Amino acid sequence: MKINSHNEWDKLLEVIVGSAQGSHAVTTWARPDPIPPKILEEALRLNHLSHPQWLIEEIAEDLQGLADTLASFGVKVHRPKIHDIGKMFATPFWQSTGNDVYNVRDLHLVVGNMVIESPSYLRSRYFESLAFYDIWYEYFEEGFKWVCGPRPRIDRPVSEPYYRDESQRKLTEEDIRYQNLTGGRLEKLHRLNENEIVFEAANTLRLGHDLLYLVSSSGNYKSAKWLQTVLGTDYRVHTTEDIYRSSHIDSTVLALRPGLVMLNSARVNQDNCPRIFEKWHKIWFEDVAPTPQTELDFQKTVRDPLAKQLEAMGFETNLNDMASPWVGMNFLSIDPHTVLVDERQIALMKVLEKHQIMPVPVRMRHMHTQSGGIHCTTLDTVRESKLERYFD
């Protein structure tokens, strides 16, 4: 089939599901001088400890379960071809390992018959998209427009802390709710500068002729401007930055069908709601299940200590990071009346049922430490849809 996906809800025909194979912690040396050999050897040893075999197996089992569920609805499932993610690679400015190919939506935006590779601000994701090339070349036989964003240098800081002095941070209601759901953890926030075009595709919500782009910790204004130039006059890119201080839009604004949108009420309210949804019916929701204690324990006893050691050696890593508890809202629509949902989200399923939407529960045990839910780990390449306009 030809690549064809214009929105988030039309009947799903083909999809890419992520992989657990080869997953490693990020180990980035953010300067041009060589890494001392003994330090590199120790860093790679610590890196390996972050993903024990039992963890890889459980992630892989859940992703296969997701793929099997999609196949049971008649959806054709593609899987990426994994390269050596743990191998150190270099540019003239820095060195890094990769992380994983779990969150396949993060770096690819499908707009109609076009695939746009987005240039992440994270050095570790520099070559992640190569895992998809076999899939794209298969689709290329039928023809599609393949666009790659400018390769960023990232030779100087691309971000700055959201709060200059974290100790003086005044907690918002969202922060307090976050702590209550995560056993007291608090997300450290940053914002991107405008030095280069850097963004992750998961900042973008597709709504036919209109796209909502979240200016966030993983997407800047310069990238929204570039995206508009690539898409041309057939599309309108709307930006918003008031609804969310962190990364990606798909646990904050979730379009279910024309005229119906779910909004994370811990972040969005009547005052900061994107104006394009003014006439849409809104489902306000934030009652997600807490982060599982097993995830919190693994983070505290394994990931946090390893992060501290790697940082003391001069490396940047992602081991301090966890997805927010609202990643439980991160679902995938099979059609306007059917969505795949994290099996722990009982309250969310009840709300969806009230709107005549059938939730299909899927097990995703490690979405918090792997920083991605069901929508993140899938990329819809073919939907039974056509380009339509839903806004004036």
C-alpha positions as CSV (number, residue, x, y, z in Angstrom):
1,M,0.0,0.0,0.0
2,K,1.0,3.6,-0.3
3,I,1.8,5.7,2.7
4,N,-1.4,7.6,3.6
5,S,-2.2,9.0,7.0
6,H,-3.9,12.4,7.5
7,N,-5.0,12.3,11.1
8,E,-5.0,10.4,14.4
9,W,-8.3,8.5,14.1
10,D,-9.2,7.1,10.7
11,K,-9.3,3.3,10.2
12,L,-5.8,2.0,10.7
13,L,-4.4,-0.3,8.0
14,E,-0.6,-0.4,8.5
15,V,1.7,0.6,11.4
16,I,5.3,0.4,12.7
17,V,5.8,-1.0,16.2
18,G,9.0,-0.3,18.1
19,S,11.6,-2.7,19.4
20,A,13.4,-3.5,22.6
21,Q,16.4,-5.1,20.8
22,G,19.8,-3.7,21.7
23,S,18.4,-1.1,24.1
24,H,21.1,0.8,26.0
25,A,21.4,3.9,28.2
26,V,22.5,7.1,26.6
27,T,26.2,7.7,27.1
28,T,27.1,11.1,25.5
29,W,30.5,12.8,25.7
30,A,29.4,16.3,24.8
31,R,32.8,17.7,23.8
32,P,35.3,17.2,21.0
33,D,38.3,15.9,22.9
34,P,38.8,12.1,23.0
35,I,37.4,10.0,25.7
36,P,40.2,8.4,27.8
37,P,40.1,4.6,27.0
38,K,39.7,3.4,30.6
39,I,36.9,5.9,31.2
40,L,35.1,4.8,28.1
41,E,35.4,1.1,29.0
42,E,33.9,1.8,32.5
43,A,31.1,3.9,31.0
44,L,30.1,1.2,28.6
45,R,30.1,-1.4,31.4
46,L,27.8,0.8,33.5
47,N,25.7,1.4,30.4
48,H,25.2,-2.4,30.0
49,L,24.0,-2.7,33.6
50,S,21.1,-0.3,33.0
51,H,19.3,-2.8,30.8
52,P,19.5,-6.3,32.3
53,Q,18.3,-9.2,30.2
54,W,15.0,-9.7,32.1
55,L,14.1,-6.0,31.3
56,I,14.8,-6.4,27.6
57,E,12.7,-9.6,27.5
58,E,9.7,-8.0,29.3
59,I,9.8,-4.9,27.0
60,A,10.0,-7.1,24.0
61,E,7.2,-9.3,25.2
62,D,4.9,-6.3,25.7
63,L,5.7,-4.8,22.3
64,Q,5.0,-8.2,20.7
65,G,1.7,-8.2,22.5
66,L,0.9,-4.8,21.2
67,A,1.8,-5.9,17.6
68,D,-0.3,-9.1,18.0
69,T,-3.3,-7.0,19.2
70,L,-3.0,-4.7,16.2
71,A,-2.7,-7.7,13.9
72,S,-5.9,-9.1,15.4
73,F,-7.7,-6.1,14.0
74,G,-6.4,-6.7,10.6
75,V,-3.6,-4.2,10.8
76,K,-0.3,-5.0,9.0
77,V,2.6,-4.5,11.4
78,H,6.1,-3.5,10.4
79,R,9.1,-3.7,12.8
80,P,12.3,-1.7,12.5
81,K,15.7,-3.3,11.7
82,I,18.0,-2.6,14.7
83,H,21.6,-1.7,14.3
84,D,24.3,-1.7,17.1
85,I,22.7,1.0,19.3
86,G,25.3,0.6,22.1
87,K,28.2,1.4,19.8
88,M,29.9,4.8,20.3
89,F,29.7,7.1,17.3
90,A,31.1,10.5,16.7
91,T,30.8,13.8,14.9
92,P,33.5,16.5,14.8
93,F,31.9,18.0,17.9
94,W,30.9,15.1,20.3
95,Q,30.5,11.4,20.8
96,S,27.5,9.3,22.0
97,T,25.9,5.9,22.1
98,G,22.3,5.5,21.0
99,N,19.4,4.6,23.3
100,D,16.8,2.4,21.6
101,V,14.3,2.2,18.8
102,Y,11.3,1.9,21.2
103,N,9.5,5.3,20.6
104,V,9.2,5.1,16.8
105,R,6.8,8.0,16.6
106,D,9.3,10.5,18.1
107,L,11.4,11.1,15.0
108,H,8.9,10.5,12.1
109,L,5.9,12.6,11.1
110,V,3.6,11.1,8.5
111,V,1.5,13.7,6.7
112,G,-0.6,12.3,3.9
113,N,1.9,10.6,1.5
114,M,4.9,12.3,3.1
115,V,7.3,11.1,5.7
116,I,9.3,13.8,7.5
117,E,12.3,12.7,9.6
118,S,12.7,15.2,12.4
119,P,16.2,16.3,13.7
120,S,16.2,15.7,17.5
121,Y,18.0,17.9,19.9
122,L,19.3,14.7,21.5
123,R,22.7,13.7,20.3
124,S,22.0,10.1,21.1
125,R,19.2,10.0,18.4
126,Y,21.4,11.1,15.5
127,F,21.3,7.8,13.7
128,E,18.2,6.3,15.1
129,S,16.2,6.8,11.9
130,L,18.4,4.4,10.0
131,A,16.5,1.5,11.7
132,F,13.5,2.4,9.5
133,Y,15.1,2.6,6.1
134,D,14.3,-1.0,5.0
135,I,10.6,-0.1,5.7
136,W,10.7,3.2,3.9
137,Y,12.4,1.5,0.8
138,E,9.6,-1.1,0.8
139,Y,7.1,1.7,0.7
140,F,9.2,3.6,-1.9
141,E,8.2,1.0,-4.5
142,E,4.7,2.5,-4.4
143,G,6.1,6.1,-4.1
144,F,6.0,8.7,-1.3
145,K,7.7,12.0,-0.5
146,W,10.6,11.4,1.9
147,V,11.9,14.5,3.6
148,C,14.7,14.7,6.2
149,G,15.2,17.7,8.4
150,P,18.5,19.6,8.4
151,R,21.2,17.7,10.4
152,P,21.9,19.8,13.5
153,R,25.5,20.3,14.6
154,I,24.5,20.5,18.3
155,D,28.0,21.9,18.8
156,R,26.9,24.2,21.6
157,P,24.1,24.1,24.1
158,V,20.6,23.7,22.5
159,S,18.7,24.1,25.8
160,E,18.6,25.9,29.1
161,P,17.0,25.1,32.4
162,Y,13.4,26.2,32.8
163,Y,14.3,27.4,36.2
164,R,17.7,29.0,36.7
165,D,17.7,28.0,40.4
166,E,15.9,24.7,40.9
167,S,15.9,25.3,44.7
168,Q,13.8,28.4,44.2
169,R,11.2,26.7,42.0
170,K,7.6,27.3,43.1
171,L,5.6,24.1,42.6
172,T,2.5,24.3,40.4
173,E,-0.6,22.2,40.9
174,E,0.7,20.0,38.0
175,D,4.0,19.5,39.9
176,I,2.2,18.5,43.1
177,R,0.0,16.1,41.2
178,Y,3.1,14.7,39.5
179,Q,4.7,14.1,42.8
180,N,1.7,12.4,44.2
181,L,1.6,10.0,41.3
182,T,5.3,9.2,41.3
183,G,6.2,8.7,44.9
184,G,7.6,12.2,45.3
185,R,9.7,12.5,42.1
186,L,9.8,15.9,40.4
187,E,10.6,16.4,36.7
188,K,13.5,18.8,35.9
189,L,12.5,21.0,33.1
190,H,14.4,22.8,30.3
191,R,13.5,24.8,27.2
192,L,15.2,24.9,23.7
193,N,16.9,27.9,22.3
194,E,16.5,29.0,18.7
195,N,20.1,28.4,17.4
196,E,19.2,25.4,15.2
197,I,16.2,23.5,13.7
198,V,15.7,20.8,16.3
199,F,12.4,19.1,17.1
200,E,10.8,15.7,17.6
201,A,7.9,14.7,15.5
202,A,5.9,13.7,18.5
203,N,5.4,17.4,19.3
204,T,2.9,17.5,16.4
205,L,-0.8,16.5,16.3
206,R,-2.2,15.8,12.8
207,L,-5.7,17.2,12.1
208,G,-6.1,17.0,8.3
209,H,-5.2,20.3,6.7
210,D,-4.1,21.6,10.2
211,L,-1.3,20.5,12.5
212,L,-0.9,21.6,16.1
213,Y,2.8,22.0,17.0
214,L,3.8,22.1,20.6
215,V,6.8,24.4,21.4
216,S,8.4,22.5,24.2
217,S,11.6,21.0,25.6
218,S,11.9,19.0,22.4
219,G,10.7,21.4,19.7
220,N,11.4,25.1,19.1
221,Y,9.8,27.9,17.0
222,K,12.4,27.7,14.3
223,S,11.4,24.1,13.6
224,A,7.7,25.0,13.3
225,K,8.6,27.6,10.7
226,W,10.7,25.0,8.8
227,L,7.8,22.5,9.0
228,Q,5.4,25.1,7.5
229,T,7.8,25.7,4.6
230,V,8.1,22.0,3.9
231,L,4.3,21.4,4.0
232,G,3.5,24.4,1.9
233,T,0.2,26.2,1.6
234,D,-1.9,23.0,1.7
235,Y,-1.4,22.9,5.4
236,R,-1.5,25.2,8.4
237,V,1.0,24.7,11.3
238,H,-0.5,26.2,14.5
239,T,1.9,26.6,17.5
240,T,1.1,26.4,21.2
241,E,3.4,26.6,24.2
242,D,1.2,27.5,27.1
243,I,-0.2,24.0,27.8
244,Y,2.9,22.0,28.6
245,R,6.4,22.8,29.8
246,S,8.0,19.4,28.9
247,S,8.2,17.2,25.9
248,H,5.7,15.9,23.2
249,I,2.0,16.5,22.8
250,D,0.5,13.1,22.8
251,S,-0.2,12.8,26.6
252,T,-1.7,16.3,26.7
253,V,-3.9,16.7,23.6
254,L,-5.5,13.6,22.0
255,A,-7.9,14.0,19.0
256,L,-10.4,11.1,18.9
257,R,-12.5,12.1,15.9
258,P,-13.7,15.3,14.2
259,G,-15.2,17.5,16.9
260,L,-13.9,15.5,19.9
261,V,-10.7,16.0,21.7
262,M,-9.3,14.7,25.0
263,L,-7.3,17.3,27.1
264,N,-5.1,16.6,30.0
265,S,-6.7,18.8,32.6
266,A,-3.6,18.9,34.8
267,R,-2.0,21.0,32.0
268,V,-4.8,22.4,29.9
269,N,-7.7,24.6,31.0
270,Q,-10.3,26.9,29.4
271,D,-7.8,29.8,29.3
272,N,-4.8,28.1,27.6
273,C,-6.6,25.6,25.5
274,P,-5.5,25.9,21.8
275,R,-7.9,28.1,20.0
276,I,-8.5,25.7,17.1
277,F,-10.5,23.5,19.5
278,E,-12.9,26.3,20.5
279,K,-15.9,24.6,18.8
280,W,-14.9,21.0,19.6
281,H,-16.4,19.0,22.4
282,K,-13.7,18.5,25.1
283,I,-13.1,15.6,27.4
284,W,-11.2,16.9,30.4
285,F,-9.2,14.1,32.0
286,E,-6.1,13.6,34.3
287,D,-7.1,10.7,36.5
288,V,-4.3,8.3,35.4
289,A,-3.1,5.4,37.5
290,P,0.1,6.1,39.5
291,T,3.5,5.1,38.2
292,P,3.9,1.4,39.1
293,Q,6.0,0.8,42.2
294,T,8.1,-1.7,40.3
295,E,9.1,1.1,37.9
296,L,9.9,3.5,40.7
297,D,11.9,0.9,42.6
298,F,14.0,0.0,39.4
299,Q,14.5,3.7,38.8
300,K,15.7,4.4,42.4
301,T,17.9,1.3,42.9
302,V,19.4,0.9,39.4
303,R,18.9,3.9,37.0
304,D,19.5,6.8,39.4
305,P,22.7,5.4,40.9
306,L,24.1,4.5,37.4
307,A,23.2,8.0,36.2
308,K,25.2,9.6,39.1
309,Q,28.2,7.5,38.3
310,L,28.2,8.3,34.5
311,E,27.7,12.0,35.2
312,A,30.6,12.0,37.6
313,M,32.7,10.6,34.8
314,G,31.7,13.5,32.5
315,F,28.9,11.9,30.5
316,E,25.4,13.0,29.8
317,T,22.8,10.2,30.1
318,N,19.0,9.7,30.1
319,L,19.0,7.4,33.2
320,N,17.6,10.1,35.4
321,D,14.6,10.5,33.2
322,M,11.2,8.9,33.5
323,A,8.0,9.5,31.5
324,S,5.4,11.5,33.3
325,P,2.5,9.6,34.9
326,W,0.3,11.1,32.2
327,V,2.0,8.8,29.7
328,G,-0.9,6.5,30.7
329,M,-3.2,8.7,28.6
330,N,-1.0,7.9,25.5
331,F,-3.3,5.8,23.4
332,L,-3.6,4.7,19.7
333,S,-6.8,4.9,17.7
334,I,-7.6,2.0,15.4
335,D,-10.7,3.8,14.2
336,P,-13.0,6.6,15.5
337,H,-14.7,4.0,17.8
338,T,-11.8,1.8,19.0
339,V,-8.5,2.7,20.8
340,L,-5.7,0.7,22.4
341,V,-5.2,1.8,26.0
342,D,-2.7,0.9,28.8
343,E,-4.4,-1.9,30.8
344,R,-3.8,-0.1,34.1
345,Q,-5.9,3.0,33.1
346,I,-9.3,1.9,34.3
347,A,-10.6,5.4,34.8
348,L,-9.6,6.4,31.3
349,M,-11.3,3.4,29.8
350,K,-14.6,4.2,31.6
351,V,-14.5,7.8,30.2
352,L,-13.9,6.5,26.7
353,E,-16.8,4.1,27.0
354,K,-19.1,7.0,28.0
355,H,-18.3,8.5,24.6
356,Q,-19.0,5.3,22.7
357,I,-15.4,4.5,22.2
358,M,-14.3,0.9,22.9
359,P,-11.0,0.7,24.8
360,V,-8.8,-2.3,24.1
361,P,-6.4,-2.9,27.0
362,V,-2.7,-3.6,26.3
363,R,0.1,-4.4,28.7
364,M,3.0,-2.0,28.8
365,R,4.9,-2.6,32.0
366,H,7.9,-0.4,31.4
367,M,6.5,2.7,29.6
368,H,7.7,5.0,32.4
369,T,11.4,4.0,32.4
370,Q,11.3,3.7,28.6
371,S,9.7,7.1,28.3
372,G,6.8,6.2,25.9
373,G,3.3,4.8,25.9
374,I,1.3,3.1,23.2
375,H,1.1,6.1,20.8
376,C,4.8,6.7,21.2
377,T,5.8,3.1,20.4
378,T,3.7,3.0,17.2
379,L,3.7,5.0,13.9
380,D,0.7,4.8,11.7
381,T,1.8,4.7,8.1
382,V,-1.5,3.8,6.3
383,R,-5.0,4.8,7.4
384,E,-8.2,4.6,5.3
385,S,-8.5,8.4,5.0
386,K,-8.4,11.4,2.8
387,L,-7.3,15.0,3.4
388,E,-10.0,17.0,5.0
389,R,-10.5,20.4,6.7
390,Y,-11.9,20.3,10.2
391,F,-11.5,24.0,11.1
392,D,-12.6,27.3,9.5
